[in-house]
Amino acid sequence: MELDEAIARRTSVRYFDERPLSEETILRLVESAIRAPTASGLENWLFVVFRSEEARKKLYDLIAEGMVEYYRAVNLPEDKMEKLKSRMYEEGMYRAPVYIAVFIDRRVRFLNGRKFDEVEFIWSVESAAMAIQNLMLKATELGLGTVYIGVTNFQGIEEKVRELAGLDENYYLVGVIPVGYPRDEVRPRKRRKGSTDVVKFV
Ligand SMILES: Cc1cc2nc3c(=O)[nH]c(=O)nc-3n(C[C@H](O)[C@H](O)[C@H](O)COP(=O)(O)O)c2cc1C
């Protein structure tokens, strides 16, 4: 698949079929992920693959908790909340054969001095986000769907995901990516803005 096609076809997929993913496929995705740029060459990312039934169920409940919190934070009415719950618990939204939680290890540092603490943390998150995009594009090429779950970063939830992954507070969660074969036909979402709306030449 040409790069342009992968970029154009990638879109958030929230419903998956039950077909499992082989370990080989997961490793191919991670191999693409770790080709991303990484600030100071740190490579301080960690890809935790949730694949057992038990681990996935626990993570799923945390995604649900985060989504409810998100809906509340944007003041969605109660009936929308019920719809969300039925989409999740009855229709299986976000239920995937595999979830890849991407963490960074805060201990890995390149720059000396407190002055650089924040910028190096941000660089690490940015590097992991670039890795996630590579992973998503590779998944598209392999006919797989993905979606970036950010709500698991909410306070109180992020720690629980970290604990499920068996990691201590040296690790920070960048995102959770459900991965699987799309249940339905994939239709990329349009953008509201075109390139000329978001470009400024100076
Ligand atoms: C950092 C980040 C966090 C996101 N968090 C969520 C999330 O928690 N739940 C969700 O359903 N989608 C989430 N998304 C997906 C966006 O909603 C989606 O990318 C956007 O609506 C554009 O649609 P598209 O990806 O299909 O082009 C997130 C995307 C990003 C980049």
The ligand as an SDF file (V2000), in Angstrom:
LIG
                    3D

 31 33  0  0  0  0  0  0  0  0999 V2000
   -4.6810   12.1000   21.6890 C   0  0  0  0  0  0  0  0  0  0  0  0
   -5.9810   11.5020   21.2050 C   0  0  0  0  0  0  0  0  0  0  0  0
   -6.8910   11.0100   22.1140 C   0  0  0  0  0  0  0  0  0  0  0  0
   -8.0800   10.4130   21.6790 C   0  0  0  0  0  0  0  0  0  0  0  0
   -8.9230    9.8530   22.5910 N   0  0  0  0  0  0  0  0  0  0  0  0
  -10.0350    9.1940   22.1780 C   0  0  0  0  0  0  0  0  0  0  0  0
  -10.8600    8.4900   23.1070 C   0  0  0  0  0  0  0  0  0  0  0  0
  -10.5930    8.4620   24.3100 O   0  0  0  0  0  0  0  0  0  0  0  0
  -11.9540    7.8340   22.6320 N   0  0  0  0  0  0  0  0  0  0  0  0
  -12.2560    7.8100   21.2970 C   0  0  0  0  0  0  0  0  0  0  0  0
  -13.2530    7.1870   20.9260 O   0  0  0  0  0  0  0  0  0  0  0  0
  -11.4840    8.4610   20.3840 N   0  0  0  0  0  0  0  0  0  0  0  0
  -10.3850    9.1410   20.7930 C   0  0  0  0  0  0  0  0  0  0  0  0
   -9.5540    9.7600   19.8630 N   0  0  0  0  0  0  0  0  0  0  0  0
   -9.8770    9.6830   18.4130 C   0  0  0  0  0  0  0  0  0  0  0  0
  -10.4410   11.0030   17.8680 C   0  0  0  0  0  0  0  0  0  0  0  0
  -11.7460   11.1810   18.3460 O   0  0  0  0  0  0  0  0  0  0  0  0
  -10.4100   10.9300   16.3340 C   0  0  0  0  0  0  0  0  0  0  0  0
   -9.0870   10.8080   15.8940 O   0  0  0  0  0  0  0  0  0  0  0  0
  -11.0430   12.1820   15.6750 C   0  0  0  0  0  0  0  0  0  0  0  0
  -12.4130   12.2320   15.9520 O   0  0  0  0  0  0  0  0  0  0  0  0
  -10.8270   12.2010   14.1600 C   0  0  0  0  0  0  0  0  0  0  0  0
  -11.3780   11.0420   13.5650 O   0  0  0  0  0  0  0  0  0  0  0  0
  -10.4890   10.0340   12.6910 P   0  0  0  0  0  0  0  0  0  0  0  0
   -9.3950    9.4920   13.5770 O   0  0  0  0  0  0  0  0  0  0  0  0
  -11.4350    8.9350   12.2900 O   0  0  0  0  0  0  0  0  0  0  0  0
   -9.9350   10.7820   11.5360 O   0  0  0  0  0  0  0  0  0  0  0  0
   -8.3850   10.3650   20.2880 C   0  0  0  0  0  0  0  0  0  0  0  0
   -7.4470   10.8760   19.3710 C   0  0  0  0  0  0  0  0  0  0  0  0
   -6.2530   11.4310   19.8180 C   0  0  0  0  0  0  0  0  0  0  0  0
   -5.2560   11.9390   18.8100 C   0  0  0  0  0  0  0  0  0  0  0  0
  1  2  1  0
  2  3  1  0
  2 30  2  0
  3  4  2  0
  4  5  1  0
  4 28  1  0
  5  6  2  0
  6  7  1  0
  6 13  1  0
  7  8  2  0
  7  9  1  0
  9 10  1  0
 10 11  2  0
 10 12  1  0
 12 13  2  0
 13 14  1  0
 14 15  1  0
 14 28  1  0
 15 16  1  0
 16 17  1  0
 16 18  1  0
 18 19  1  0
 18 20  1  0
 20 21  1  0
 20 22  1  0
 22 23  1  0
 23 24  1  0
 24 25  2  0
 24 26  1  0
 24 27  1  0
 28 29  2  0
 29 30  1  0
 30 31  1  0
M  END
$$$$
